[in-house]
Amino acid sequence: MGALWIAHVTVSDEEAYGKYAAIATEAIAAHGGVFLARGGRYHVLEGRDRPRNVVARFPSLEAAVECYNSPRYQEALSFAKGASERDLVVVEEV
């Protein structure tokens, strides 16, 4: 069963976050992740607004969690910390 990686992000340092995005894209692809939404237009209906919204589909919940915990994604994440405020959840598809 597939899973969706859903991130809501406010970026405070575009340069550092760009480094994160480049490495994270590689790590996500290496774990079977495919982007469904990455930035783009959005409309908040409820809750907190974050200007960057990302959705990636993974083959499984386990693959998404494995990606997050992988050395390559953790390397990417080191650039995002301090350069962004983020919420990230992985949800199994039905």
PyMOL Python script that loads the backbone (N, CA, C, O; Angstrom):
from pymol import cmd

cmd.read_pdbstr("""\
ATOM      1  N   MET A   1       0.841  -1.168   0.000  1.00  0.00           N
ATOM      2  CA  MET A   1       0.000   0.000   0.000  1.00  0.00           C
ATOM      3  C   MET A   1       0.891   1.237   0.000  1.00  0.00           C
ATOM      4  O   MET A   1       1.853   1.308   0.764  1.00  0.00           O
ATOM      5  N   GLY A   2       0.576   2.213  -0.852  1.00  0.00           N
ATOM      6  CA  GLY A   2       1.367   3.421  -0.969  1.00  0.00           C
ATOM      7  C   GLY A   2       1.186   4.351   0.227  1.00  0.00           C
ATOM      8  O   GLY A   2       0.319   4.144   1.075  1.00  0.00           O
ATOM      9  N   ALA A   3       2.025   5.376   0.268  1.00  0.00           N
ATOM     10  CA  ALA A   3       1.958   6.365   1.340  1.00  0.00           C
ATOM     11  C   ALA A   3       2.290   7.738   0.779  1.00  0.00           C
ATOM     12  O   ALA A   3       3.042   7.865  -0.188  1.00  0.00           O
ATOM     13  N   LEU A   4       1.719   8.758   1.400  1.00  0.00           N
ATOM     14  CA  LEU A   4       1.969  10.139   1.004  1.00  0.00           C
ATOM     15  C   LEU A   4       2.809  10.837   2.065  1.00  0.00           C
ATOM     16  O   LEU A   4       2.509  10.777   3.258  1.00  0.00           O
ATOM     17  N   TRP A   5       3.852  11.491   1.614  1.00  0.00           N
ATOM     18  CA  TRP A   5       4.736  12.309   2.439  1.00  0.00           C
ATOM     19  C   TRP A   5       4.233  13.732   2.234  1.00  0.00           C
ATOM     20  O   TRP A   5       4.284  14.246   1.116  1.00  0.00           O
ATOM     21  N   ILE A   6       3.754  14.367   3.277  1.00  0.00           N
ATOM     22  CA  ILE A   6       3.126  15.679   3.161  1.00  0.00           C
ATOM     23  C   ILE A   6       3.881  16.657   4.047  1.00  0.00           C
ATOM     24  O   ILE A   6       3.944  16.485   5.265  1.00  0.00           O
ATOM     25  N   ALA A   7       4.454  17.688   3.428  1.00  0.00           N
ATOM     26  CA  ALA A   7       5.226  18.692   4.156  1.00  0.00           C
ATOM     27  C   ALA A   7       4.622  20.072   3.937  1.00  0.00           C
ATOM     28  O   ALA A   7       4.213  20.425   2.831  1.00  0.00           O
ATOM     29  N   HIS A   8       4.579  20.838   5.011  1.00  0.00           N
ATOM     30  CA  HIS A   8       4.157  22.233   4.970  1.00  0.00           C
ATOM     31  C   HIS A   8       5.343  23.036   5.517  1.00  0.00           C
ATOM     32  O   HIS A   8       5.805  22.788   6.630  1.00  0.00           O
ATOM     33  N   VAL A   9       5.830  24.001   4.724  1.00  0.00           N
ATOM     34  CA  VAL A   9       7.118  24.624   5.029  1.00  0.00           C
ATOM     35  C   VAL A   9       7.062  26.145   4.895  1.00  0.00           C
ATOM     36  O   VAL A   9       6.433  26.678   3.981  1.00  0.00           O
ATOM     37  N   THR A  10       7.724  26.828   5.817  1.00  0.00           N
ATOM     38  CA  THR A  10       8.030  28.250   5.685  1.00  0.00           C
ATOM     39  C   THR A  10       9.547  28.353   5.611  1.00  0.00           C
ATOM     40  O   THR A  10      10.247  27.946   6.538  1.00  0.00           O
ATOM     41  N   VAL A  11      10.049  28.892   4.521  1.00  0.00           N
ATOM     42  CA  VAL A  11      11.494  28.998   4.297  1.00  0.00           C
ATOM     43  C   VAL A  11      11.975  30.374   4.748  1.00  0.00           C
ATOM     44  O   VAL A  11      11.385  31.395   4.396  1.00  0.00           O
ATOM     45  N   SER A  12      13.057  30.389   5.533  1.00  0.00           N
ATOM     46  CA  SER A  12      13.650  31.646   5.991  1.00  0.00           C
ATOM     47  C   SER A  12      15.016  31.912   5.358  1.00  0.00           C
ATOM     48  O   SER A  12      15.499  33.044   5.392  1.00  0.00           O
ATOM     49  N   ASP A  13      15.643  30.884   4.781  1.00  0.00           N
ATOM     50  CA  ASP A  13      16.943  31.031   4.120  1.00  0.00           C
ATOM     51  C   ASP A  13      16.879  30.255   2.809  1.00  0.00           C
ATOM     52  O   ASP A  13      17.073  29.040   2.785  1.00  0.00           O
ATOM     53  N   GLU A  14      16.605  30.965   1.727  1.00  0.00           N
ATOM     54  CA  GLU A  14      16.407  30.335   0.415  1.00  0.00           C
ATOM     55  C   GLU A  14      17.643  29.585  -0.066  1.00  0.00           C
ATOM     56  O   GLU A  14      17.525  28.506  -0.648  1.00  0.00           O
ATOM     57  N   GLU A  15      18.818  30.139   0.170  1.00  0.00           N
ATOM     58  CA  GLU A  15      20.049  29.496  -0.301  1.00  0.00           C
ATOM     59  C   GLU A  15      20.270  28.138   0.378  1.00  0.00           C
ATOM     60  O   GLU A  15      20.513  27.134  -0.291  1.00  0.00           O
ATOM     61  N   ALA A  16      20.183  28.120   1.698  1.00  0.00           N
ATOM     62  CA  ALA A  16      20.365  26.863   2.432  1.00  0.00           C
ATOM     63  C   ALA A  16      19.253  25.879   2.088  1.00  0.00           C
ATOM     64  O   ALA A  16      19.504  24.683   1.937  1.00  0.00           O
ATOM     65  N   TYR A  17      18.031  26.375   1.964  1.00  0.00           N
ATOM     66  CA  TYR A  17      16.924  25.481   1.651  1.00  0.00           C
ATOM     67  C   TYR A  17      17.060  24.905   0.244  1.00  0.00           C
ATOM     68  O   TYR A  17      16.634  23.778  -0.010  1.00  0.00           O
ATOM     69  N   GLY A  18      17.639  25.659  -0.652  1.00  0.00           N
ATOM     70  CA  GLY A  18      17.904  25.144  -1.994  1.00  0.00           C
ATOM     71  C   GLY A  18      18.849  23.948  -1.959  1.00  0.00           C
ATOM     72  O   GLY A  18      18.678  22.993  -2.717  1.00  0.00           O
ATOM     73  N   LYS A  19      19.842  24.001  -1.083  1.00  0.00           N
ATOM     74  CA  LYS A  19      20.759  22.862  -0.910  1.00  0.00           C
ATOM     75  C   LYS A  19      19.998  21.658  -0.368  1.00  0.00           C
ATOM     76  O   LYS A  19      20.181  20.531  -0.829  1.00  0.00           O
ATOM     77  N   TYR A  20      19.134  21.916   0.627  1.00  0.00           N
ATOM     78  CA  TYR A  20      18.291  20.844   1.152  1.00  0.00           C
ATOM     79  C   TYR A  20      17.485  20.200   0.025  1.00  0.00           C
ATOM     80  O   TYR A  20      17.485  18.979  -0.131  1.00  0.00           O
ATOM     81  N   ALA A  21      16.803  21.031  -0.757  1.00  0.00           N
ATOM     82  CA  ALA A  21      15.902  20.526  -1.804  1.00  0.00           C
ATOM     83  C   ALA A  21      16.640  19.673  -2.830  1.00  0.00           C
ATOM     84  O   ALA A  21      16.123  18.646  -3.271  1.00  0.00           O
ATOM     85  N   ALA A  22      17.824  20.084  -3.205  1.00  0.00           N
ATOM     86  CA  ALA A  22      18.594  19.322  -4.208  1.00  0.00           C
ATOM     87  C   ALA A  22      18.939  17.923  -3.686  1.00  0.00           C
ATOM     88  O   ALA A  22      18.761  16.933  -4.395  1.00  0.00           O
ATOM     89  N   ILE A  23      19.427  17.847  -2.464  1.00  0.00           N
ATOM     90  CA  ILE A  23      19.817  16.549  -1.898  1.00  0.00           C
ATOM     91  C   ILE A  23      18.579  15.721  -1.559  1.00  0.00           C
ATOM     92  O   ILE A  23      18.555  14.513  -1.792  1.00  0.00           O
ATOM     93  N   ALA A  24      17.553  16.368  -1.009  1.00  0.00           N
ATOM     94  CA  ALA A  24      16.326  15.650  -0.642  1.00  0.00           C
ATOM     95  C   ALA A  24      15.661  15.039  -1.868  1.00  0.00           C
ATOM     96  O   ALA A  24      15.147  13.923  -1.800  1.00  0.00           O
ATOM     97  N   THR A  25      15.665  15.754  -2.985  1.00  0.00           N
ATOM     98  CA  THR A  25      15.079  15.232  -4.222  1.00  0.00           C
ATOM     99  C   THR A  25      15.749  13.919  -4.613  1.00  0.00           C
ATOM    100  O   THR A  25      15.082  12.963  -5.008  1.00  0.00           O
ATOM    101  N   GLU A  26      17.054  13.885  -4.502  1.00  0.00           N
ATOM    102  CA  GLU A  26      17.827  12.673  -4.819  1.00  0.00           C
ATOM    103  C   GLU A  26      17.470  11.540  -3.853  1.00  0.00           C
ATOM    104  O   GLU A  26      17.251  10.406  -4.280  1.00  0.00           O
ATOM    105  N   ALA A  27      17.413  11.841  -2.568  1.00  0.00           N
ATOM    106  CA  ALA A  27      17.108  10.818  -1.562  1.00  0.00           C
ATOM    107  C   ALA A  27      15.694  10.275  -1.737  1.00  0.00           C
ATOM    108  O   ALA A  27      15.474   9.068  -1.638  1.00  0.00           O
ATOM    109  N   ILE A  28      14.752  11.151  -1.992  1.00  0.00           N
ATOM    110  CA  ILE A  28      13.364  10.733  -2.173  1.00  0.00           C
ATOM    111  C   ILE A  28      13.240   9.819  -3.392  1.00  0.00           C
ATOM    112  O   ILE A  28      12.582   8.781  -3.320  1.00  0.00           O
ATOM    113  N   ALA A  29      13.855  10.189  -4.491  1.00  0.00           N
ATOM    114  CA  ALA A  29      13.809   9.354  -5.704  1.00  0.00           C
ATOM    115  C   ALA A  29      14.462   7.993  -5.455  1.00  0.00           C
ATOM    116  O   ALA A  29      13.977   6.973  -5.945  1.00  0.00           O
ATOM    117  N   ALA A  30      15.552   7.974  -4.701  1.00  0.00           N
ATOM    118  CA  ALA A  30      16.261   6.719  -4.419  1.00  0.00           C
ATOM    119  C   ALA A  30      15.412   5.746  -3.605  1.00  0.00           C
ATOM    120  O   ALA A  30      15.678   4.544  -3.603  1.00  0.00           O
ATOM    121  N   HIS A  31      14.389   6.260  -2.912  1.00  0.00           N
ATOM    122  CA  HIS A  31      13.506   5.414  -2.117  1.00  0.00           C
ATOM    123  C   HIS A  31      12.148   5.217  -2.781  1.00  0.00           C
ATOM    124  O   HIS A  31      11.181   4.820  -2.131  1.00  0.00           O
ATOM    125  N   GLY A  32      12.084   5.497  -4.072  1.00  0.00           N
ATOM    126  CA  GLY A  32      10.850   5.251  -4.820  1.00  0.00           C
ATOM    127  C   GLY A  32       9.831   6.369  -4.730  1.00  0.00           C
ATOM    128  O   GLY A  32       8.694   6.200  -5.171  1.00  0.00           O
ATOM    129  N   GLY A  33      10.213   7.509  -4.168  1.00  0.00           N
ATOM    130  CA  GLY A  33       9.301   8.632  -4.033  1.00  0.00           C
ATOM    131  C   GLY A  33       9.130   9.400  -5.335  1.00  0.00           C
ATOM    132  O   GLY A  33      10.077   9.571  -6.103  1.00  0.00           O
ATOM    133  N   VAL A  34       7.910   9.858  -5.569  1.00  0.00           N
ATOM    134  CA  VAL A  34       7.569  10.652  -6.753  1.00  0.00           C
ATOM    135  C   VAL A  34       6.789  11.870  -6.276  1.00  0.00           C
ATOM    136  O   VAL A  34       5.831  11.739  -5.515  1.00  0.00           O
ATOM    137  N   PHE A  35       7.196  13.048  -6.720  1.00  0.00           N
ATOM    138  CA  PHE A  35       6.501  14.267  -6.303  1.00  0.00           C
ATOM    139  C   PHE A  35       5.165  14.404  -7.015  1.00  0.00           C
ATOM    140  O   PHE A  35       5.071  14.243  -8.232  1.00  0.00           O
ATOM    141  N   LEU A  36       4.132  14.703  -6.233  1.00  0.00           N
ATOM    142  CA  LEU A  36       2.799  14.990  -6.766  1.00  0.00           C
ATOM    143  C   LEU A  36       2.519  16.487  -6.720  1.00  0.00           C
ATOM    144  O   LEU A  36       1.817  17.018  -7.580  1.00  0.00           O
ATOM    145  N   ALA A  37       3.062  17.161  -5.725  1.00  0.00           N
ATOM    146  CA  ALA A  37       2.938  18.617  -5.600  1.00  0.00           C
ATOM    147  C   ALA A  37       4.215  19.131  -4.957  1.00  0.00           C
ATOM    148  O   ALA A  37       4.759  18.522  -4.036  1.00  0.00           O
ATOM    149  N   ARG A  38       4.676  20.257  -5.463  1.00  0.00           N
ATOM    150  CA  ARG A  38       5.922  20.822  -4.941  1.00  0.00           C
ATOM    151  C   ARG A  38       5.850  22.330  -5.119  1.00  0.00           C
ATOM    152  O   ARG A  38       6.194  22.863  -6.173  1.00  0.00           O
ATOM    153  N   GLY A  39       5.399  23.002  -4.077  1.00  0.00           N
ATOM    154  CA  GLY A  39       5.154  24.434  -4.219  1.00  0.00           C
ATOM    155  C   GLY A  39       3.853  24.624  -4.974  1.00  0.00           C
ATOM    156  O   GLY A  39       2.917  23.842  -4.803  1.00  0.00           O
ATOM    157  N   GLY A  40       3.784  25.618  -5.779  1.00  0.00           N
ATOM    158  CA  GLY A  40       2.601  25.843  -6.602  1.00  0.00           C
ATOM    159  C   GLY A  40       1.471  26.534  -5.856  1.00  0.00           C
ATOM    160  O   GLY A  40       1.581  26.856  -4.673  1.00  0.00           O
ATOM    161  N   ARG A  41       0.410  26.746  -6.563  1.00  0.00           N
ATOM    162  CA  ARG A  41      -0.743  27.441  -6.013  1.00  0.00           C
ATOM    163  C   ARG A  41      -1.430  26.595  -4.948  1.00  0.00           C
ATOM    164  O   ARG A  41      -1.444  25.367  -5.024  1.00  0.00           O
ATOM    165  N   TYR A  42      -2.001  27.274  -3.954  1.00  0.00           N
ATOM    166  CA  TYR A  42      -2.735  26.587  -2.895  1.00  0.00           C
ATOM    167  C   TYR A  42      -3.731  27.554  -2.281  1.00  0.00           C
ATOM    168  O   TYR A  42      -3.658  28.763  -2.502  1.00  0.00           O
ATOM    169  N   HIS A  43      -4.646  27.021  -1.523  1.00  0.00           N
ATOM    170  CA  HIS A  43      -5.625  27.831  -0.805  1.00  0.00           C
ATOM    171  C   HIS A  43      -5.874  27.183   0.553  1.00  0.00           C
ATOM    172  O   HIS A  43      -6.299  26.029   0.623  1.00  0.00           O
ATOM    173  N   VAL A  44      -5.616  27.910   1.616  1.00  0.00           N
ATOM    174  CA  VAL A  44      -5.820  27.381   2.966  1.00  0.00           C
ATOM    175  C   VAL A  44      -7.296  27.466   3.318  1.00  0.00           C
ATOM    176  O   VAL A  44      -7.898  28.536   3.230  1.00  0.00           O
ATOM    177  N   LEU A  45      -7.874  26.350   3.713  1.00  0.00           N
ATOM    178  CA  LEU A  45      -9.264  26.311   4.144  1.00  0.00           C
ATOM    179  C   LEU A  45      -9.385  26.267   5.663  1.00  0.00           C
ATOM    180  O   LEU A  45     -10.346  26.791   6.227  1.00  0.00           O
ATOM    181  N   GLU A  46      -8.419  25.647   6.320  1.00  0.00           N
ATOM    182  CA  GLU A  46      -8.397  25.573   7.783  1.00  0.00           C
ATOM    183  C   GLU A  46      -6.956  25.451   8.235  1.00  0.00           C
ATOM    184  O   GLU A  46      -6.105  24.940   7.508  1.00  0.00           O
ATOM    185  N   GLY A  47      -6.693  25.924   9.441  1.00  0.00           N
ATOM    186  CA  GLY A  47      -5.388  25.705  10.050  1.00  0.00           C
ATOM    187  C   GLY A  47      -4.341  26.710   9.640  1.00  0.00           C
ATOM    188  O   GLY A  47      -4.634  27.765   9.078  1.00  0.00           O
ATOM    189  N   ARG A  48      -3.125  26.350   9.937  1.00  0.00           N
ATOM    190  CA  ARG A  48      -1.967  27.214   9.763  1.00  0.00           C
ATOM    191  C   ARG A  48      -1.524  27.288   8.313  1.00  0.00           C
ATOM    192  O   ARG A  48      -1.493  26.280   7.608  1.00  0.00           O
ATOM    193  N   ASP A  49      -1.185  28.484   7.879  1.00  0.00           N
ATOM    194  CA  ASP A  49      -0.708  28.711   6.517  1.00  0.00           C
ATOM    195  C   ASP A  49       0.812  28.589   6.463  1.00  0.00           C
ATOM    196  O   ASP A  49       1.521  29.212   7.253  1.00  0.00           O
ATOM    197  N   ARG A  50       1.296  27.798   5.544  1.00  0.00           N
ATOM    198  CA  ARG A  50       2.724  27.739   5.233  1.00  0.00           C
ATOM    199  C   ARG A  50       2.830  27.869   3.710  1.00  0.00           C
ATOM    200  O   ARG A  50       2.123  27.170   2.984  1.00  0.00           O
ATOM    201  N   PRO A  51       3.685  28.735   3.230  1.00  0.00           N
ATOM    202  CA  PRO A  51       3.689  29.043   1.799  1.00  0.00           C
ATOM    203  C   PRO A  51       4.238  27.953   0.879  1.00  0.00           C
ATOM    204  O   PRO A  51       4.052  28.041  -0.335  1.00  0.00           O
ATOM    205  N   ARG A  52       4.902  26.940   1.408  1.00  0.00           N
ATOM    206  CA  ARG A  52       5.428  25.868   0.565  1.00  0.00           C
ATOM    207  C   ARG A  52       4.807  24.561   1.023  1.00  0.00           C
ATOM    208  O   ARG A  52       4.900  24.198   2.196  1.00  0.00           O
ATOM    209  N   ASN A  53       4.177  23.860   0.099  1.00  0.00           N
ATOM    210  CA  ASN A  53       3.510  22.595   0.399  1.00  0.00           C
ATOM    211  C   ASN A  53       4.022  21.549  -0.580  1.00  0.00           C
ATOM    212  O   ASN A  53       4.061  21.776  -1.789  1.00  0.00           O
ATOM    213  N   VAL A  54       4.413  20.403  -0.041  1.00  0.00           N
ATOM    214  CA  VAL A  54       5.008  19.345  -0.863  1.00  0.00           C
ATOM    215  C   VAL A  54       4.308  18.025  -0.555  1.00  0.00           C
ATOM    216  O   VAL A  54       4.084  17.681   0.605  1.00  0.00           O
ATOM    217  N   VAL A  55       3.969  17.295  -1.612  1.00  0.00           N
ATOM    218  CA  VAL A  55       3.388  15.960  -1.463  1.00  0.00           C
ATOM    219  C   VAL A  55       4.172  15.015  -2.368  1.00  0.00           C
ATOM    220  O   VAL A  55       4.332  15.273  -3.561  1.00  0.00           O
ATOM    221  N   ALA A  56       4.657  13.926  -1.792  1.00  0.00           N
ATOM    222  CA  ALA A  56       5.341  12.891  -2.574  1.00  0.00           C
ATOM    223  C   ALA A  56       4.685  11.553  -2.258  1.00  0.00           C
ATOM    224  O   ALA A  56       4.288  11.301  -1.121  1.00  0.00           O
ATOM    225  N   ARG A  57       4.575  10.709  -3.258  1.00  0.00           N
ATOM    226  CA  ARG A  57       4.028   9.364  -3.065  1.00  0.00           C
ATOM    227  C   ARG A  57       5.187   8.375  -3.013  1.00  0.00           C
ATOM    228  O   ARG A  57       6.105   8.416  -3.831  1.00  0.00           O
ATOM    229  N   PHE A  58       5.115   7.486  -2.023  1.00  0.00           N
ATOM    230  CA  PHE A  58       6.098   6.413  -1.861  1.00  0.00           C
ATOM    231  C   PHE A  58       5.406   5.071  -2.030  1.00  0.00           C
ATOM    232  O   PHE A  58       4.189   4.984  -1.869  1.00  0.00           O
ATOM    233  N   PRO A  59       6.150   4.035  -2.349  1.00  0.00           N
ATOM    234  CA  PRO A  59       5.558   2.705  -2.516  1.00  0.00           C
ATOM    235  C   PRO A  59       4.916   2.170  -1.235  1.00  0.00           C
ATOM    236  O   PRO A  59       3.996   1.354  -1.291  1.00  0.00           O
ATOM    237  N   SER A  60       5.408   2.636  -0.071  1.00  0.00           N
ATOM    238  CA  SER A  60       4.868   2.166   1.214  1.00  0.00           C
ATOM    239  C   SER A  60       5.209   3.174   2.302  1.00  0.00           C
ATOM    240  O   SER A  60       6.079   4.028   2.128  1.00  0.00           O
ATOM    241  N   LEU A  61       4.521   3.062   3.406  1.00  0.00           N
ATOM    242  CA  LEU A  61       4.830   3.881   4.575  1.00  0.00           C
ATOM    243  C   LEU A  61       6.264   3.612   5.015  1.00  0.00           C
ATOM    244  O   LEU A  61       7.005   4.533   5.358  1.00  0.00           O
ATOM    245  N   GLU A  62       6.639   2.347   5.001  1.00  0.00           N
ATOM    246  CA  GLU A  62       7.989   1.966   5.425  1.00  0.00           C
ATOM    247  C   GLU A  62       9.057   2.602   4.538  1.00  0.00           C
ATOM    248  O   GLU A  62      10.093   3.043   5.035  1.00  0.00           O
ATOM    249  N   ALA A  63       8.812   2.652   3.226  1.00  0.00           N
ATOM    250  CA  ALA A  63       9.784   3.267   2.304  1.00  0.00           C
ATOM    251  C   ALA A  63       9.948   4.750   2.601  1.00  0.00           C
ATOM    252  O   ALA A  63      11.060   5.275   2.541  1.00  0.00           O
ATOM    253  N   ALA A  64       8.843   5.437   2.924  1.00  0.00           N
ATOM    254  CA  ALA A  64       8.908   6.859   3.243  1.00  0.00           C
ATOM    255  C   ALA A  64       9.692   7.098   4.532  1.00  0.00           C
ATOM    256  O   ALA A  64      10.523   8.003   4.597  1.00  0.00           O
ATOM    257  N   VAL A  65       9.429   6.290   5.552  1.00  0.00           N
ATOM    258  CA  VAL A  65      10.137   6.432   6.827  1.00  0.00           C
ATOM    259  C   VAL A  65      11.611   6.073   6.644  1.00  0.00           C
ATOM    260  O   VAL A  65      12.487   6.731   7.205  1.00  0.00           O
ATOM    261  N   GLU A  66      11.881   5.037   5.863  1.00  0.00           N
ATOM    262  CA  GLU A  66      13.270   4.652   5.567  1.00  0.00           C
ATOM    263  C   GLU A  66      13.993   5.800   4.875  1.00  0.00           C
ATOM    264  O   GLU A  66      15.148   6.084   5.190  1.00  0.00           O
ATOM    265  N   CYS A  67      13.326   6.459   3.940  1.00  0.00           N
ATOM    266  CA  CYS A  67      13.906   7.612   3.259  1.00  0.00           C
ATOM    267  C   CYS A  67      14.270   8.687   4.268  1.00  0.00           C
ATOM    268  O   CYS A  67      15.393   9.192   4.267  1.00  0.00           O
ATOM    269  N   TYR A  68      13.326   9.036   5.124  1.00  0.00           N
ATOM    270  CA  TYR A  68      13.555  10.091   6.116  1.00  0.00           C
ATOM    271  C   TYR A  68      14.769   9.763   6.990  1.00  0.00           C
ATOM    272  O   TYR A  68      15.568  10.649   7.292  1.00  0.00           O
ATOM    273  N   ASN A  69      14.910   8.527   7.389  1.00  0.00           N
ATOM    274  CA  ASN A  69      15.991   8.113   8.282  1.00  0.00           C
ATOM    275  C   ASN A  69      17.303   7.811   7.560  1.00  0.00           C
ATOM    276  O   ASN A  69      18.317   7.553   8.208  1.00  0.00           O
ATOM    277  N   SER A  70      17.296   7.841   6.231  1.00  0.00           N
ATOM    278  CA  SER A  70      18.502   7.505   5.470  1.00  0.00           C
ATOM    279  C   SER A  70      19.591   8.561   5.666  1.00  0.00           C
ATOM    280  O   SER A  70      19.291   9.732   5.898  1.00  0.00           O
ATOM    281  N   PRO A  71      20.848   8.145   5.572  1.00  0.00           N
ATOM    282  CA  PRO A  71      21.949   9.105   5.708  1.00  0.00           C
ATOM    283  C   PRO A  71      21.855  10.256   4.693  1.00  0.00           C
ATOM    284  O   PRO A  71      22.159  11.401   5.027  1.00  0.00           O
ATOM    285  N   ARG A  72      21.442   9.958   3.474  1.00  0.00           N
ATOM    286  CA  ARG A  72      21.381  11.004   2.451  1.00  0.00           C
ATOM    287  C   ARG A  72      20.296  12.038   2.778  1.00  0.00           C
ATOM    288  O   ARG A  72      20.526  13.236   2.614  1.00  0.00           O
ATOM    289  N   TYR A  73      19.124  11.598   3.237  1.00  0.00           N
ATOM    290  CA  TYR A  73      18.080  12.559   3.586  1.00  0.00           C
ATOM    291  C   TYR A  73      18.480  13.340   4.840  1.00  0.00           C
ATOM    292  O   TYR A  73      18.216  14.539   4.926  1.00  0.00           O
ATOM    293  N   GLN A  74      19.098  12.692   5.789  1.00  0.00           N
ATOM    294  CA  GLN A  74      19.551  13.384   6.997  1.00  0.00           C
ATOM    295  C   GLN A  74      20.596  14.451   6.647  1.00  0.00           C
ATOM    296  O   GLN A  74      20.646  15.508   7.274  1.00  0.00           O
ATOM    297  N   GLU A  75      21.418  14.166   5.651  1.00  0.00           N
ATOM    298  CA  GLU A  75      22.363  15.175   5.158  1.00  0.00           C
ATOM    299  C   GLU A  75      21.584  16.374   4.611  1.00  0.00           C
ATOM    300  O   GLU A  75      21.900  17.524   4.917  1.00  0.00           O
ATOM    301  N   ALA A  76      20.573  16.093   3.808  1.00  0.00           N
ATOM    302  CA  ALA A  76      19.734  17.167   3.266  1.00  0.00           C
ATOM    303  C   ALA A  76      19.088  17.955   4.395  1.00  0.00           C
ATOM    304  O   ALA A  76      19.075  19.186   4.374  1.00  0.00           O
ATOM    305  N   LEU A  77      18.564  17.255   5.359  1.00  0.00           N
ATOM    306  CA  LEU A  77      17.850  17.878   6.467  1.00  0.00           C
ATOM    307  C   LEU A  77      18.743  18.829   7.260  1.00  0.00           C
ATOM    308  O   LEU A  77      18.251  19.792   7.849  1.00  0.00           O
ATOM    309  N   SER A  78      20.031  18.572   7.278  1.00  0.00           N
ATOM    310  CA  SER A  78      20.948  19.464   7.996  1.00  0.00           C
ATOM    311  C   SER A  78      20.925  20.874   7.398  1.00  0.00           C
ATOM    312  O   SER A  78      21.197  21.843   8.107  1.00  0.00           O
ATOM    313  N   PHE A  79      20.606  21.002   6.112  1.00  0.00           N
ATOM    314  CA  PHE A  79      20.496  22.312   5.472  1.00  0.00           C
ATOM    315  C   PHE A  79      19.144  22.967   5.751  1.00  0.00           C
ATOM    316  O   PHE A  79      19.046  24.194   5.763  1.00  0.00           O
ATOM    317  N   ALA A  80      18.108  22.170   5.973  1.00  0.00           N
ATOM    318  CA  ALA A  80      16.770  22.708   6.226  1.00  0.00           C
ATOM    319  C   ALA A  80      16.630  23.240   7.641  1.00  0.00           C
ATOM    320  O   ALA A  80      15.920  24.219   7.874  1.00  0.00           O
ATOM    321  N   LYS A  81      17.305  22.597   8.588  1.00  0.00           N
ATOM    322  CA  LYS A  81      17.229  23.045   9.983  1.00  0.00           C
ATOM    323  C   LYS A  81      17.871  24.422  10.089  1.00  0.00           C
ATOM    324  O   LYS A  81      18.996  24.629   9.636  1.00  0.00           O
ATOM    325  N   GLY A  82      17.161  25.341  10.679  1.00  0.00           N
ATOM    326  CA  GLY A  82      17.645  26.714  10.773  1.00  0.00           C
ATOM    327  C   GLY A  82      17.320  27.550   9.546  1.00  0.00           C
ATOM    328  O   GLY A  82      17.430  28.776   9.582  1.00  0.00           O
ATOM    329  N   ALA A  83      16.919  26.896   8.460  1.00  0.00           N
ATOM    330  CA  ALA A  83      16.569  27.606   7.228  1.00  0.00           C
ATOM    331  C   ALA A  83      15.080  27.537   6.944  1.00  0.00           C
ATOM    332  O   ALA A  83      14.597  28.108   5.966  1.00  0.00           O
ATOM    333  N   SER A  84      14.345  26.826   7.817  1.00  0.00           N
ATOM    334  CA  SER A  84      12.914  26.647   7.570  1.00  0.00           C
ATOM    335  C   SER A  84      12.207  26.211   8.849  1.00  0.00           C
ATOM    336  O   SER A  84      12.820  25.743   9.808  1.00  0.00           O
ATOM    337  N   GLU A  85      10.915  26.383   8.815  1.00  0.00           N
ATOM    338  CA  GLU A  85      10.034  25.838   9.836  1.00  0.00           C
ATOM    339  C   GLU A  85       9.143  24.847   9.097  1.00  0.00           C
ATOM    340  O   GLU A  85       8.515  25.206   8.100  1.00  0.00           O
ATOM    341  N   ARG A  86       9.080  23.606   9.573  1.00  0.00           N
ATOM    342  CA  ARG A  86       8.441  22.545   8.792  1.00  0.00           C
ATOM    343  C   ARG A  86       7.540  21.667   9.639  1.00  0.00           C
ATOM    344  O   ARG A  86       7.784  21.435  10.823  1.00  0.00           O
ATOM    345  N   ASP A  87       6.495  21.190   8.993  1.00  0.00           N
ATOM    346  CA  ASP A  87       5.674  20.112   9.525  1.00  0.00           C
ATOM    347  C   ASP A  87       5.723  19.009   8.475  1.00  0.00           C
ATOM    348  O   ASP A  87       5.580  19.284   7.283  1.00  0.00           O
ATOM    349  N   LEU A  88       5.921  17.777   8.900  1.00  0.00           N
ATOM    350  CA  LEU A  88       6.017  16.659   7.959  1.00  0.00           C
ATOM    351  C   LEU A  88       5.276  15.466   8.530  1.00  0.00           C
ATOM    352  O   LEU A  88       5.465  15.101   9.691  1.00  0.00           O
ATOM    353  N   VAL A  89       4.435  14.863   7.711  1.00  0.00           N
ATOM    354  CA  VAL A  89       3.699  13.670   8.123  1.00  0.00           C
ATOM    355  C   VAL A  89       3.702  12.697   6.944  1.00  0.00           C
ATOM    356  O   VAL A  89       3.705  13.104   5.782  1.00  0.00           O
ATOM    357  N   VAL A  90       3.701  11.413   7.269  1.00  0.00           N
ATOM    358  CA  VAL A  90       3.550  10.383   6.249  1.00  0.00           C
ATOM    359  C   VAL A  90       2.235   9.666   6.536  1.00  0.00           C
ATOM    360  O   VAL A  90       1.993   9.221   7.658  1.00  0.00           O
ATOM    361  N   VAL A  91       1.391   9.557   5.516  1.00  0.00           N
ATOM    362  CA  VAL A  91       0.061   8.974   5.662  1.00  0.00           C
ATOM    363  C   VAL A  91      -0.094   7.812   4.679  1.00  0.00           C
ATOM    364  O   VAL A  91       0.149   7.962   3.482  1.00  0.00           O
ATOM    365  N   GLU A  92      -0.499   6.664   5.196  1.00  0.00           N
ATOM    366  CA  GLU A  92      -0.731   5.514   4.332  1.00  0.00           C
ATOM    367  C   GLU A  92      -1.987   5.722   3.508  1.00  0.00           C
ATOM    368  O   GLU A  92      -3.008   6.176   4.024  1.00  0.00           O
ATOM    369  N   GLU A  93      -1.911   5.386   2.216  1.00  0.00           N
ATOM    370  CA  GLU A  93      -3.071   5.507   1.322  1.00  0.00           C
ATOM    371  C   GLU A  93      -4.067   4.378   1.609  1.00  0.00           C
ATOM    372  O   GLU A  93      -3.714   3.339   2.167  1.00  0.00           O
ATOM    373  N   VAL A  94      -5.303   4.611   1.217  1.00  0.00           N
ATOM    374  CA  VAL A  94      -6.335   3.579   1.398  1.00  0.00           C
ATOM    375  C   VAL A  94      -6.536   2.811   0.112  1.00  0.00           C
ATOM    376  O   VAL A  94      -7.362   1.900   0.059  1.00  0.00           O
TER     377      VAL A  94
END
""", "prot")
cmd.dss("prot")
cmd.show_as("cartoon", "prot")
cmd.util.cbc("prot")
cmd.orient("prot")
